[in-house]
Amino acid sequence: MFFINPLKPICKLILESSTVDSECAAADELNLYFKNYFTLSSTGNDFNKELMTKGGIAISMKEAAFCVEDRLRTIRFIKGIYTAIQELIIRFPNDNINILYAGCGPFATLITPLLPYLSPHKISITLLEINPISVEFIQQWMGSPDLKDYNISIINADATTYRFPDDQPLHLVITETMFNGLVREPQLAVTANLATQLHKYGILIPESINLSLAYSSFGNEPYLKHDLPIYNNIESESAGQKKYGITIDELFKLNKDNNFSESITNPTEVFVSKWYEAPESFTDYPDVCIYTDITIFKEQRLGLASSYITNPICVHSLYNLFPKQYFRLVYSITNEPIWHIEKKGSC
């Protein structure tokens, strides 16, 4: 059963958090809330079952539930979503704000904490989830008397193909269905489908995902890992700006306007970079890496290794290239999203 009153002080902590320590403390309180009030149970392997979508793997109910433990990701998404909703209320003073949360998991983690601070008469929420086990779980607590005034719909569907009703304006799309480097999970395919359905003045969360090519020593990169002290490899909140490697070029930005809705029709090559000449000297930075930087909304962002979804990924070793050889990066989602390198020329 869902209980909204205990969420009020937690939501206050989240919205007022302004340092890494306070954000982590708020995330821990939220995690404790979910553990106290929601008991996950499933028979067989359903609890750990992943599903294949048109554009990547939809993670299991267990993995989705544990996403709350990615602390800065959780808190900064929640803060960004709250700010976006307040802005939409100003942009559309006469509208009921329609919110679509794609890939919401069993807890609808990124919007549930905000309910005590959101007027049920100003918003309508559609929770979209492909995993039927997660849908069953959400439906159990949606019958709570605490939620009787809220207009919340639950739909079991694939977010890469779902169509929001044409007779209703879609004001806000929330989707965090991604892995670092946009591999494995269907963030790009979900964005390609849903961003085009947004109202002209609607908002996409995250606002922008920026992928960059870098030369680095991957073993020395900061890398956030489960069960390790938060930021044990990161010196400060601004670690996202620290240059662990050499950023070579921006690959692409995924956002409301640059949503890949056209190129998604050819999933074998969604993106192909320009050609890059392999450096002659690369002892200090022998690896071809991809950095992910996320602007959730306005000032809320996630930099390098501040979240599991912004950990760097290594695509290739420069030791496997000849001097003066050229390479380019290809992003495809034929089976699941992946990066690979194509080469041409030799010494």
C-alpha positions in Angstrom: 0.0 0.0 0.0 1.3 3.5 -0.9 1.7 6.0 1.9 2.2 9.6 0.8 2.6 11.4 4.2 6.1 9.9 5.0 7.2 11.2 1.5 6.6 14.8 2.4 9.8 15.3 4.5 11.8 13.2 2.1 10.7 15.3 -0.9 11.6 18.4 1.1 15.1 17.0 1.6 15.4 16.2 -2.1 14.2 19.6 -3.3 16.4 21.5 -0.8 19.5 19.5 -1.3 22.3 21.6 -2.7 25.5 19.7 -2.1 26.7 16.1 -2.9 26.5 15.1 0.7 22.9 16.4 1.1 21.8 14.8 -2.2 23.2 11.5 -1.1 21.5 11.8 2.3 18.2 12.5 0.6 18.7 9.5 -1.7 19.4 7.2 1.3 16.1 8.4 3.0 14.2 7.7 -0.2 15.7 4.3 -0.6 14.8 3.5 3.0 11.2 4.6 2.3 10.9 2.2 -0.6 12.4 -0.6 1.5 10.0 0.1 4.4 6.8 0.3 2.4 7.3 -1.8 -0.7 8.2 -5.5 -0.6 9.2 -6.9 -4.0 8.3 -10.5 -4.6 8.0 -12.7 -7.6 7.9 -16.3 -8.5 10.3 -18.1 -10.8 12.8 -16.0 -12.8 10.3 -13.2 -13.5 11.9 -10.9 -10.9 15.2 -11.0 -12.9 13.7 -11.3 -16.4 14.9 -8.8 -19.0 12.9 -8.0 -22.1 14.0 -7.1 -25.6 12.5 -4.0 -27.2 12.8 -2.6 -30.7 15.8 -0.5 -29.6 17.5 -2.3 -26.8 17.1 -4.3 -23.6 14.5 -3.4 -21.0 16.1 -4.2 -17.6 14.5 -6.5 -15.1 12.2 -5.5 -12.3 15.0 -6.1 -9.8 17.4 -3.9 -11.7 14.8 -1.2 -12.1 14.1 -1.2 -8.3 17.7 -0.8 -7.5 18.1 2.3 -9.7 17.2 4.4 -6.6 20.7 3.5 -5.3 22.3 5.5 -8.1 22.0 8.4 -5.7 22.9 11.6 -7.7 21.1 10.3 -10.8 17.9 9.8 -8.7 18.0 13.1 -6.8 18.9 15.3 -9.7 16.3 13.7 -12.0 13.7 14.3 -9.4 14.7 17.9 -8.9 14.9 18.5 -12.6 11.4 17.0 -13.1 9.9 19.2 -10.4 11.4 22.3 -12.0 10.2 21.3 -15.4 6.6 20.7 -14.1 6.6 24.1 -12.5 7.7 25.7 -15.7 5.1 23.9 -17.7 2.4 25.1 -15.3 3.5 28.6 -16.2 3.7 27.9 -20.0 0.3 26.3 -20.0 -1.8 28.1 -17.3 -5.1 26.8 -18.7 -4.0 23.2 -19.3 -3.9 20.1 -17.3 -0.3 19.0 -17.6 0.0 15.6 -19.2 3.1 13.7 -18.1 4.3 10.5 -19.7 6.9 8.5 -17.7 8.4 5.9 -19.9 10.1 2.9 -18.3 8.9 3.7 -14.9 9.9 0.4 -13.2 8.1 -0.9 -10.1 8.3 2.3 -8.1 8.0 5.1 -10.6 11.0 6.3 -8.7 11.5 9.7 -10.4 8.0 11.0 -9.9 6.6 9.2 -6.9 8.5 11.3 -4.3 7.1 14.5 -5.9 3.4 13.6 -5.4 3.1 15.4 -2.0 4.3 18.6 -3.8 2.2 18.3 -6.9 -1.5 19.4 -7.1 -3.6 16.4 -8.4 -5.8 19.0 -10.1 -2.9 20.3 -12.2 -1.4 17.1 -13.6 -2.2 13.8 -15.3 0.4 11.1 -15.1 0.8 8.1 -17.5 3.1 5.4 -16.2 4.4 3.4 -19.2 6.2 0.1 -18.4 7.0 -2.9 -20.7 7.6 -5.4 -17.9 4.3 -6.9 -16.8 5.7 -7.9 -13.4 6.5 -4.2 -12.7 3.1 -3.2 -14.0 1.4 -5.6 -11.6 3.4 -4.2 -8.7 2.5 -0.6 -9.5 -1.1 -1.5 -9.9 -1.1 -3.0 -6.3 -0.2 0.3 -4.7 -2.1 2.6 -7.1 -5.3 1.6 -5.3 -4.2 3.4 -2.2 -6.6 6.0 -0.7 -3.7 8.4 -0.6 -3.8 8.5 -4.4 -7.6 8.8 -5.0 -7.4 12.4 -6.1 -4.6 11.8 -8.6 -5.2 11.0 -12.3 -2.7 8.3 -12.8 -2.9 5.7 -15.7 -0.7 2.6 -15.9 0.0 1.1 -19.4 1.9 -2.1 -20.2 3.5 -1.2 -23.5 6.8 -0.8 -25.3 8.0 2.8 -25.1 9.8 2.5 -28.4 6.5 2.1 -30.3 3.8 3.6 -27.9 1.6 6.4 -29.2 0.1 8.9 -26.8 -3.5 9.8 -27.5 -3.6 12.3 -30.4 -6.5 14.2 -28.9 -4.4 15.2 -25.8 -1.3 17.5 -25.8 1.8 15.8 -24.4 3.6 18.3 -22.2 6.3 16.3 -20.4 8.1 13.1 -21.4 10.4 11.5 -18.7 12.6 8.6 -19.8 15.7 7.3 -18.1 16.1 4.0 -20.0 19.8 4.2 -20.5 23.2 2.7 -19.8 26.5 4.6 -20.0 27.5 5.5 -23.5 23.9 4.8 -24.6 24.7 1.1 -25.0 22.5 -1.9 -24.1 19.2 0.0 -23.2 16.8 1.7 -25.5 17.1 5.4 -24.6 17.7 6.5 -28.1 14.9 4.5 -29.6 12.5 5.6 -26.8 13.5 9.3 -27.4 13.1 8.9 -31.2 9.6 7.7 -30.7 8.3 10.0 -27.9 10.1 13.3 -28.5 8.2 13.7 -31.8 4.9 13.4 -29.9 5.7 16.2 -27.5 3.8 19.6 -27.7 5.9 22.2 -29.5 6.6 23.9 -26.1 6.7 20.6 -24.2 9.8 19.4 -22.3 11.9 16.2 -22.6 13.7 14.8 -19.6 16.6 14.4 -19.8 16.9 17.7 -21.8 20.1 16.6 -23.5 22.5 13.7 -23.6 25.9 14.6 -24.9 28.4 11.9 -26.1 32.0 12.7 -26.8 35.0 10.9 -28.2 38.1 10.8 -25.9 41.6 9.3 -25.8 42.2 8.1 -22.3 43.8 5.5 -20.1 40.6 3.6 -19.3 42.0 1.9 -16.2 42.7 5.3 -14.6 39.3 6.8 -15.4 36.9 7.5 -12.5 34.3 4.9 -12.4 31.3 4.7 -10.0 30.7 1.2 -8.8 28.0 -0.4 -6.8 28.7 -0.9 -3.1 31.8 1.3 -3.2 31.9 4.6 -1.2 30.2 7.3 -3.3 32.8 9.2 -5.4 35.7 7.3 -4.0 37.5 8.0 -7.2 36.1 11.5 -7.7 37.6 14.5 -5.9 34.6 16.9 -5.9 31.1 17.6 -7.2 32.6 19.2 -10.3 34.6 16.1 -11.2 32.6 15.9 -14.4 34.7 18.7 -15.7 38.0 17.2 -14.7 40.1 16.1 -17.7 41.0 12.5 -17.1 41.5 11.9 -20.8 41.7 14.1 -23.8 38.4 15.0 -25.3 38.7 14.8 -29.1 35.3 15.6 -30.5 31.6 15.8 -29.7 29.9 12.8 -31.3 26.3 13.8 -31.0 23.6 15.3 -28.7 20.4 13.5 -28.1 17.6 15.9 -27.3 14.0 17.0 -28.1 15.0 18.3 -31.6 17.9 16.0 -32.4 15.9 12.9 -31.6 17.1 10.5 -34.4 13.4 9.8 -35.4 14.4 9.5 -39.0 17.7 7.6 -38.8 16.1 5.0 -36.4 14.6 3.5 -39.5 18.1 2.1 -40.3 19.1 0.6 -37.0 22.3 -0.9 -38.4 23.9 2.5 -38.5 22.0 5.1 -36.4 25.1 7.3 -36.2 28.5 7.2 -38.1 31.2 9.7 -37.0 33.7 11.4 -39.3 37.1 9.8 -39.9 39.8 10.3 -37.3 43.5 9.8 -37.8 45.1 7.6 -35.2 47.7 9.5 -33.2 51.4 8.6 -33.6 52.0 8.8 -29.9 49.4 7.5 -27.4 51.4 5.9 -24.5 49.6 8.1 -21.9 46.2 7.7 -23.5 46.0 4.4 -25.3 42.2 3.9 -25.3 39.4 5.1 -27.5 36.6 6.1 -25.0 33.2 7.6 -24.9 32.2 10.2 -22.3 28.6 10.8 -21.4 27.3 14.1 -20.0 23.7 14.6 -19.2 21.7 17.8 -18.8 18.5 16.7 -17.0 16.9 20.1 -16.9 18.5 23.5 -16.6 21.1 23.4 -13.9 20.5 19.7 -13.0 23.2 17.6 -14.7 25.3 14.5 -14.4 29.0 14.7 -15.4 31.7 12.0 -15.8 31.2 9.1 -13.4 28.8 11.0 -11.1 26.3 8.2 -12.0 26.3 4.7 -13.4 24.8 6.1 -16.6 27.7 8.6 -17.0 30.6 6.2 -16.4 33.0 6.2 -19.4 33.1 3.3 -21.8 36.1 2.0 -23.7 35.4 1.1 -27.4 38.9 0.2 -28.7 42.6 0.3 -28.1 44.8 2.6 -30.1 47.4 -0.2 -30.0 45.2 -2.1 -32.5 45.5 0.7 -35.0 48.5 1.5 -37.3 50.1 5.0 -37.2 48.4 7.2 -39.8 45.5 4.7 -40.0 42.0 6.2 -39.9 39.0 5.1 -37.8 35.4 6.1 -37.2 32.8 5.2 -34.7 29.5 3.6 -35.6 26.5 3.4 -33.3 23.9 0.7 -34.1 20.9 -0.9 -32.4 20.3 -3.9 -34.6 20.0 -6.2 -31.6 20.9 -3.9 -28.8 22.7 -0.5 -28.8 26.4 -0.9 -29.3 29.5 1.1 -30.5 32.1 -0.3 -32.8 35.0 0.9 -34.8 35.6 0.8 -38.6 39.1 1.3 -39.9 40.7 2.3 -43.3 44.2 2.8 -44.5 47.5 1.7 -43.0 51.1 2.8 -42.6 
